[in-house]
Amino acid sequence: MKIPVGILGATGSVGQKFIQLLENHPWFEITALGASERSAGKKYPEAVNWFMTGPIPENISSMIVNECKPNLNCKIIFSGLDSSVAGEIESEFARAGYIVVSNSRNHRFDPDVPLLIPEVNPDHLELIKQQNFGKGCIVTNPNCSTIGLVLVLKPLADRFGIEAVNVTTMQALSGAGYPGVASLDIIDNVIPYIGSEEEKMESEPLKILGSLVNGEIVNCDMIISAQCNRVAVLDGHTECVSVKLKSPATEAEIIDAWKSFTAEPQKLDLPTAPLRPVYYYEQNNYPQPKLHRNIDKGMAVHIGRLRKDPILDYKFVVTSHNTIRGAAGGAILNAELMVKKEYIKP
């Protein structure tokens, strides 16, 4: 029997992606949809401006949208709410006994809330036991650009250690939601500012790659400098990364660290997990979002152009799917890990 799940912010871009990815999921079944007061009481097709590829799933078309109040018929809540309203609503659901798996930023730095990437820090789920929500809890996704970055840093941090990271992003339009960036602003243009994005990229990896010590996260000691840009790509963030390692490494050793990297989601054969978290390409013009973002369910991270850096040690290029791996797909993978580790019991 499948676990009933609800989606908050169901009419938004992340909410729609949750619906698309959860169709025919082997473990989870959507039983409730939540959105704003203006959408509540309407059938989902009447409330949503659907812009995913393919039609609204048939079982969702007949569902009525509810207000985001903790009276929904489900066990797990996937939250795609805007950060302007997410914080208290998510806490209210957790206090009412729901398992809240959030894509919003509001609770990411709460000391007892895991900022989770299942391949990187599954042990941080132990923080849930310190939360004061009774049978409920909150687990958060990192920022979409952070997830791609940390997945490629993790193998290097484990094998060589990392002192410093410099990253410049070229981020897809879908990361801004819908309707997002006006066409007259982005066509023939690059926008060199995304609100609070650089701060997220410079702070979130420190918690994710930190150590759980006596029930607290001790941040890792690397330094990160980030510059974030919006570009005219539909899906898929690209990041140009330079790293300074703590221990010497050859190019062959770094590539081996990436290619051999596997983790809990792969060992546990979680339904949404990629077969390989990281792909490395020898071609000089790879990776590219148009060519690589959908490989391995859109859940893998793609790397290329590893070479020496004259200021730090090495530099390379990363591409990942921002609305799948970086948002809804990442949150679903978090919930799958919680089920397998028995933090969620059917």
VOLOVO-281941 format. One record per residue (C-alpha): residue number from 1; x, y, z. Coordinates in steps of 0.5 Angstrom, whole numbers, plus 500, padded with zeros to 3 digits. Example, Ala and Ser with C-alpha at 12.3 -4.5 7.8 and 13.67 -1.06 7.14 Angstrom:
% residues 2
1:525:491:516
2:527:498:514
END
This chain:
% residues 346
1:500:500:500
2:503:507:498
3:504:512:503
4:499:518:502
5:503:525:501
6:501:532:500
7:504:538:496
8:504:545:499
9:504:550:493
10:501:545:488
11:500:551:483
12:507:553:483
13:513:551:479
14:516:547:484
15:509:544:486
16:507:542:479
17:514:539:478
18:512:535:484
19:506:532:481
20:510:530:475
21:515:527:478
22:510:523:483
23:506:520:478
24:506:513:478
25:511:513:484
26:512:506:487
27:512:508:494
28:508:515:494
29:501:517:492
30:498:524:492
31:492:525:496
32:492:532:498
33:494:539:494
34:495:545:498
35:495:552:495
36:493:560:496
37:486:562:499
38:485:564:491
39:486:557:489
40:482:553:495
41:476:550:493
42:477:550:486
43:479:543:482
44:486:543:480
45:486:544:473
46:481:551:474
47:487:553:479
48:493:552:476
49:497:555:470
50:500:548:468
51:506:549:464
52:510:542:465
53:511:538:459
54:505:533:458
55:498:534:461
56:496:534:468
57:496:527:471
58:488:524:470
59:488:523:478
60:490:530:480
61:485:533:475
62:479:531:479
63:482:533:486
64:480:540:490
65:485:544:492
66:485:546:499
67:488:551:503
68:495:550:507
69:492:548:513
70:494:542:517
71:488:538:516
72:490:534:510
73:489:527:509
74:496:525:508
75:503:523:512
76:508:527:508
77:508:534:506
78:512:536:500
79:513:544:501
80:514:548:494
81:511:554:498
82:514:561:497
83:519:563:502
84:515:569:504
85:509:564:507
86:513:558:508
87:516:558:515
88:510:558:519
89:506:554:515
90:511:548:515
91:512:549:522
92:504:549:523
93:504:542:519
94:510:539:523
95:507:541:530
96:500:537:527
97:504:531:526
98:506:531:519
99:513:530:516
100:515:536:512
101:520:535:506
102:521:542:504
103:524:546:498
104:524:553:501
105:529:556:505
106:526:558:511
107:528:553:516
108:535:551:513
109:539:554:518
110:535:552:524
111:540:548:528
112:536:542:529
113:533:541:522
114:537:537:517
115:540:541:510
116:540:534:506
117:543:531:500
118:542:524:501
119:549:522:498
120:552:527:502
121:550:528:509
122:545:522:511
123:547:522:518
124:544:529:519
125:537:526:519
126:539:524:527
127:538:532:528
128:530:530:527
129:530:527:534
130:532:534:537
131:526:537:534
132:520:539:538
133:514:537:534
134:512:531:537
135:511:526:531
136:512:531:526
137:519:534:523
138:522:538:518
139:527:536:513
140:530:541:508
141:533:541:501
142:539:546:500
143:538:551:494
144:538:548:487
145:545:551:485
146:548:549:492
147:546:542:491
148:550:541:484
149:556:544:487
150:556:540:493
151:555:533:490
152:562:534:486
153:565:537:492
154:563:531:497
155:568:526:493
156:574:531:493
157:573:533:500
158:573:526:503
159:579:524:499
160:583:530:499
161:580:536:503
162:578:542:501
163:581:549:503
164:577:554:498
165:572:554:493
166:571:560:487
167:564:559:483
168:561:563:478
169:554:560:476
170:550:561:470
171:543:559:472
172:537:557:468
173:530:561:468
174:526:556:471
175:530:557:477
176:526:564:478
177:519:560:478
178:513:562:473
179:512:567:470
180:520:569:472
181:524:573:469
182:521:578:463
183:523:576:456
184:525:583:455
185:530:583:461
186:533:576:459
187:533:576:451
188:540:578:449
189:542:579:456
190:545:576:462
191:543:578:469
192:549:578:474
193:544:578:480
194:540:573:483
195:537:575:490
196:540:572:496
197:543:567:491
198:551:568:493
199:549:568:500
200:546:561:500
201:552:558:496
202:557:561:500
203:554:558:507
204:549:552:505
205:555:548:503
206:559:549:510
207:553:546:514
208:552:540:509
209:559:538:509
210:559:539:516
211:560:534:522
212:555:532:526
213:558:532:533
214:554:531:540
215:548:533:536
216:550:539:533
217:553:541:526
218:560:543:526
219:561:547:520
220:566:545:515
221:572:550:515
222:572:551:507
223:572:558:504
224:567:559:498
225:566:565:494
226:560:565:489
227:558:570:483
228:551:568:481
229:548:570:474
230:541:569:470
231:542:566:463
232:537:565:457
233:537:557:459
234:530:554:460
235:533:548:465
236:540:546:468
237:544:550:472
238:552:551:470
239:557:552:474
240:565:554:473
241:568:552:479
242:575:553:482
243:578:549:488
244:584:549:493
245:585:542:496
246:588:541:502
247:592:535:500
248:596:534:493
249:592:530:488
250:593:529:480
251:588:530:475
252:587:522:474
253:586:522:482
254:581:527:482
255:577:524:476
256:577:517:480
257:574:520:486
258:568:523:482
259:567:516:478
260:568:512:483
261:563:516:488
262:557:512:490
263:553:513:497
264:547:511:501
265:541:512:495
266:545:508:490
267:546:502:496
268:539:502:498
269:536:503:491
270:532:508:492
271:527:509:486
272:529:517:485
273:536:516:486
274:541:516:480
275:545:510:478
276:551:514:478
277:551:521:482
278:557:524:478
279:558:523:471
280:565:526:468
281:566:527:461
282:573:528:457
283:570:532:451
284:572:539:451
285:566:542:450
286:562:538:455
287:558:538:460
288:552:542:457
289:545:543:460
290:541:542:453
291:545:535:452
292:546:533:459
293:541:535:464
294:536:530:463
295:541:524:464
296:539:519:469
297:532:521:471
298:535:529:471
299:538:527:478
300:545:526:476
301:551:532:476
302:555:532:470
303:563:535:470
304:568:536:465
305:574:541:463
306:578:539:469
307:585:543:469
308:590:546:473
309:588:553:476
310:594:558:476
311:591:561:482
312:588:555:486
313:589:548:484
314:584:546:479
315:578:548:475
316:572:545:472
317:565:546:470
318:559:543:473
319:552:542:470
320:545:539:474
321:538:540:473
322:535:545:477
323:528:543:478
324:529:536:478
325:535:534:482
326:535:542:485
327:528:542:487
328:522:537:487
329:527:531:485
330:532:532:491
331:526:533:496
332:523:526:494
333:529:523:494
334:530:526:501
335:523:523:503
336:525:516:500
337:531:516:504
338:527:517:511
339:523:511:509
340:528:507:508
341:532:509:514
342:525:508:518
343:524:516:520
344:518:515:516
345:514:509:517
346:508:507:513
END
